[in-house]
């Protein structure tokens, strides 16, 4: 196990993974604080399922690094994962900043007076850029670690989560914004593959 920390590849990949996680969650928390003025720890977006998934991905990394060290030596794959992490962060944070107070981590079931339908910026390209960004970011963390099992698992689990969340959220958006939202949804894709 100590080989992971003495290996240049192992140290680099795990360090990048932990820095990506730390940056993601602290920046989510700080953006929520700046935009909304008050936040709770739930703004860190760390759930039991999320923590378990990340723990399993690190365990996969350690097992594969120990049994098949050459699997982790594909620098171009690892760097592609790093690019996906950065791209996912940019897309998600751009979405949050563009939406401003209309963005919340929890789905609102009652319209608040500051709610507005955001259709400019990155929202002109996809309806759910924060979800797209998170999907790209989460899969990117596993590509960067060269974790084949977790790449597939993260893609499937995160996709499924959003495939269920988007219709639920859009039910309320249709109530809040009526025909304007329906027309917007018909002309702009969700940004999550195979979720209309």
C-alpha positions in Angstrom: 0.0 0.0 0.0 2.9 2.4 0.7 3.8 2.0 -3.0 0.8 4.3 -3.9 2.4 7.2 -2.0 5.9 6.6 -3.2 4.8 6.2 -6.8 4.7 9.4 -8.8 1.5 8.3 -10.6 -0.3 7.1 -7.5 0.6 10.2 -5.5 -0.4 12.5 -8.4 -3.7 10.8 -9.1 -4.9 10.6 -5.5 -3.7 14.1 -4.8 -5.6 15.5 -7.8 -8.7 13.5 -6.8 -8.7 14.8 -3.2 -8.0 18.4 -4.4 -10.9 18.1 -7.0 -13.3 16.9 -4.3 -12.2 19.6 -1.8 -12.4 22.4 -4.4 -15.8 21.2 -5.7 -17.4 21.2 -2.2 -15.8 24.3 -0.8 -16.7 26.3 -3.9 -20.3 25.0 -3.9 -20.6 26.1 -0.2 -19.0 29.5 -0.9 -21.1 30.2 -3.9 -24.3 29.3 -1.9 -23.1 31.7 0.8 -22.4 34.6 -1.6 -25.6 34.1 -3.5 -28.0 33.3 -0.7 -26.3 35.0 2.2 -27.0 32.0 4.5 -26.3 28.3 4.0 -26.4 25.0 5.8 -24.0 22.2 5.7 -26.3 20.6 3.1 -24.8 23.1 0.7 -21.6 21.0 0.8 -23.6 18.3 -1.0 -22.0 15.5 0.9 -24.4 12.6 1.5 -23.9 9.1 2.9 -24.3 7.7 -0.6 -21.9 10.2 -2.1 -19.2 9.5 0.6 -19.7 5.8 0.1 -19.3 6.1 -3.7 -16.0 8.1 -3.3 -14.7 5.6 -0.7 -15.5 2.7 -3.0 -13.7 4.5 -5.9 -10.6 5.0 -3.7 -10.7 1.3 -2.7 -11.0 0.3 -6.4 -7.9 2.5 -7.0 -5.9 0.9 -4.2 -6.8 -2.7 -5.2 -6.1 -2.1 -8.9 -2.9 -0.2 -8.2 -1.7 -3.1 -6.0 -2.8 -5.9 -8.4 -2.5 -4.2 -11.8 -0.2 -1.2 -11.4 0.2 -0.8 -15.2 -3.6 -0.1 -15.4 -2.9 3.3 -13.6 0.0 4.3 -15.9 -2.1 5.6 -18.8 -1.1 9.2 -18.4 -3.3 10.4 -21.4 -6.4 8.8 -19.9 -5.6 10.3 -16.5 -5.1 13.7 -18.1 -8.3 13.4 -20.0 -10.1 12.8 -16.7 -8.4 16.0 -15.3 -9.7 17.9 -18.3 -13.2 16.5 -17.7 -13.0 17.6 -14.0 -12.1 21.1 -15.0 -14.7 21.3 -17.8 -17.4 19.9 -15.4 -16.5 22.5 -12.8 -16.6 25.4 -15.3 -20.0 24.3 -16.6 -21.5 23.8 -13.2 -20.1 27.0 -11.6 -21.1 29.0 -14.7 -24.6 27.7 -14.3 -24.8 28.5 -10.6 -23.5 32.1 -11.2 -25.8 32.7 -14.2 -28.9 31.5 -12.3 -28.0 33.5 -9.2 -30.7 33.4 -6.5 -32.8 31.1 -8.8 -30.3 28.3 -8.2 -30.7 26.2 -5.1 -29.4 22.8 -4.2 -32.9 21.6 -3.2 -35.8 21.6 -5.6 -38.3 24.2 -4.7 -41.9 23.2 -4.7 -43.2 26.7 -4.2 -42.3 29.7 -6.3 -40.6 32.4 -4.4 -40.7 36.0 -5.5 -37.1 36.1 -6.6 -37.5 33.0 -8.9 -37.1 33.7 -12.5 -36.8 31.5 -15.5 -33.1 31.6 -16.5 -32.7 31.2 -20.3 -29.5 33.2 -21.0 -25.9 32.3 -20.9 -25.2 28.5 -20.6 -28.9 28.0 -20.2 -29.4 28.8 -23.9 -27.4 25.7 -24.7 -28.8 23.3 -22.1 -31.6 23.5 -19.5 -29.7 21.8 -16.8 -26.1 22.9 -17.1 -25.4 22.3 -13.4 -26.5 18.7 -13.8 -24.4 18.3 -17.0 -21.4 19.8 -15.2 -21.7 17.5 -12.2 -22.1 14.4 -14.5 -19.0 15.4 -16.4 -17.1 16.2 -13.2 -18.0 13.0 -11.3 -17.2 10.7 -14.2 -14.0 12.7 -14.8 -12.8 12.0 -11.3 -12.9 8.3 -12.1 -11.4 8.6 -15.6 -8.5 10.6 -13.9 -8.0 7.7 -11.5 -8.1 5.2 -14.4 -10.9 3.3 -12.5 -12.8 1.4 -15.1 -15.4 0.0 -12.8 -16.1 3.3 -11.1 -16.2 5.1 -14.4 -19.2 3.0 -15.5 -20.7 2.9 -12.0 -20.5 6.7 -11.6 -21.9 7.4 -15.1 -24.9 5.0 -14.5 -25.7 6.1 -10.9 -25.3 9.9 -11.6 -27.3 9.6 -14.8 -30.1 7.7 -13.1 -30.2 10.2 -10.3 -30.7 13.1 -12.8 -33.0 11.0 -15.0 -35.4 10.9 -12.0 -34.7 14.4 -10.6 -35.2 16.3 -13.9 -38.8 15.3 -14.5 -39.7 15.9 -10.9 -38.1 19.4 -11.0 -39.6 20.2 -14.3 -43.1 19.4 -13.0 -42.7 22.4 -10.6 -41.0 24.6 -13.2 -44.1 24.1 -15.5 -46.3 25.2 -12.6 -44.1 28.2 -11.9 -43.6 29.5 -15.4 -46.3 27.8 -17.5 -46.2 27.9 -21.3 -42.9 29.9 -21.2 -41.1 26.9 -19.6 -42.9 24.3 -21.9 -41.6 26.2 -25.0 -38.1 26.5 -23.5 -38.0 22.8 -22.7 -39.1 21.9 -26.2 -36.4 24.0 -27.8 -33.4 23.4 -25.4 -32.1 19.9 -24.5 -31.7 19.0 -20.8 -27.9 18.5 -21.1 -28.1 15.0 -19.6 -27.9 12.4 -22.3 -31.1 10.5 -23.1 -33.1 12.7 -20.6 -35.6 14.9 -22.5 
